[in-house]
Amino acid sequence: MKKDKIRLNNVIFPLWLLWIFPITWIIILPANFIIDLLVIIIAMKVLKIDDIKKIAKSTILKVWAVGFLADFIGMIPMFISNVVQFEETSFLGYWWNKNISIAVAFNPFDNIYAFIWVTVCVAVSAFCIYMFNYKISFKRVDIEDNKKRKLSLSLALITAPYLFYVPTMLFVQ
């Protein structure tokens, strides 16, 4: 590949569409808010926590905000996979572009390396969702510590950014 040729595969990735088409935020923001609220309410009911309405009302904005922060943290390695480029004439460059850069951007199920890369990104986000909710969102909530952990774990497992796996090729072909 010539050095002066412009590559746009990193611009096409669905997560970047939020930047290209800001109107999608009108759907994403309330949808995430509703999903987070439902997970909080259902998890608290399952955990038999009292004052669900009060706790949900006092924590939902923090849960919602840290969820976005966690998703963006998980998105960083996905972005890096498309920004880091190696000379395509080298073995590493050819391997990286084929197995990581292009596969992560267009279809994470294309090969095991891309799938593992995206899985690590989802896991990083889920871990951040858990930690941020446990340490920030539920810090001042008056419930047992193990219930705070279970509530945070519920949010992490259910609201992790599984959309990272959606193949972009479905939208661009």
N, C-alpha and C positions, 0 to 999 in steps of 0.2 A: 504494500500500500504506500502511495506517495505521502510525504509529510504534509503537503499542502491540501490534501483531500480532507474534507470536513466529515466527521462521523456524528450522526445524530441519534444513534441508538439509545444513548442515555437520556435523551430528551423525551423519548416516546414512552418510557416506563410509566405505568398507571399512576404511581404516586406523584410523579412530576406533573401529571395532568392537573393536579390541584393548583399548581403554580401557573400553568398555561391557561387553564380555564377556571378562573376564580369563582365562577358561578357555582361550581360543584360544592364549594364550602357551604352554600345555603342548604344543601342536603346533608352533607357530612356532619356538620356541627350539631344540628338538632337530633339526627339519628344516633350519634354517639352518646349524646346526653340521655336520650330515652333508653338506650340499651344499658348504659351504666346505672341509671336509676332503677330499671327493672331488675338488674342483677343484684343491686344492693338490697332492694325490698325482698326479693325471693330468697336470697341467701340469709337475710336476717330472720325471715319466717322459718326457714328450715332450721336455723340455729336457735330458734325460740328466744330471740332477743326482744326485750320490751321497748316501748317507745320508738317503734320503727319510723313513724312519721317524723318525729323530732330529730332522730339521728340522720335519717335520709336527707332531711331539709338542711341540716347543719353541715353535711359532708359532701353532698353531690357536686358542688362546684369545684371543690378540691379534687375529688375523684376524677371528674371530667377533665380538668386541667392537667393533672399529672398523667392521665392516660395519653393525652396528646404528646406530652413531653416524652414519655416512655416510647411511644411509637416513633417519634423523630430520632430518638437515640438509636433504636433498632434500624432505622432507615439509613443511618450514617454508613455502616459497612456496605449496604446495598449501593449507595451512591459511590462509595470508594471503588467498588468492583467495576464501575463503569468509567470512572475518572482515571484510575491508574491504567496506564497503557505501556506496553513493552513493544520493542521493535518486532514487527511481525515476522521478520526473516529469521529470528532466533527461535529455538525450540520453546523456550519459556513464553515468548510473545504469542506464538501460534497457539500453544496449549491454553494460556490465560484467556485470550480472546475467544477461542472456541468453547472452552469448558466453563469459564466463569463469566466474563464480561457479557458476551452475547446471550448465553443461556440464562443468566440471572435476569437480564433485561427482557428477554422475549419468552422464555419458557423454562422455569425452574425444574420442570420434570424431564427436561431434555437429557440430563445426565446426573449421575450421583453427586458430582462435585457441586453443581449449581443447587441441587436439592439440599445438600448439607449446608451450603453457604446461607441459603434462605432460611433454613431451619434454625441455624445459629442466630440469625437476625431476629426471627420470631421469638426465640428463647430469651435473647437479651431484652427485648421489649417486655416480655412476660415477667422476667425477673425484676425489671425496673418498675413495672406496674405493681407487683407485689410489695417491693421495698418502699416505694413512694407512698402507697396507700397505708401500709403498716406504720411507717415512720412519720408521715405527714398528715394524711387525710383522717386517720382514726386515732391519732396521737392523744387528743383530748377527749375522746369519746369514752364515756363511763361504762365500759363493758369488760368482761374478762379478757385477759391477754390472749388466751387460746382462741377465743371467738374473733378477736381482731385479726389474728393470723389466718383463720379459716375464711373470714370475710375477704381479706386481702388476696388469699389464694384463689377464691372463687372468681374474683375480678380478674386476676392474672390469667387464669385458665380459660375463662369464657370470653374475655375481651381482648386477648392477644391479637395482634394484627395478622390474622390468617390470610387476609387479602394480599399479602406479600407473595403468596403462591399463585395468584391469578396470572395466567400467561398473557402477556401483552399481545402476543401474536393473534389472539382472538379478536382484538380490536383494530388491528392495523392491516389485516389481509382482506 
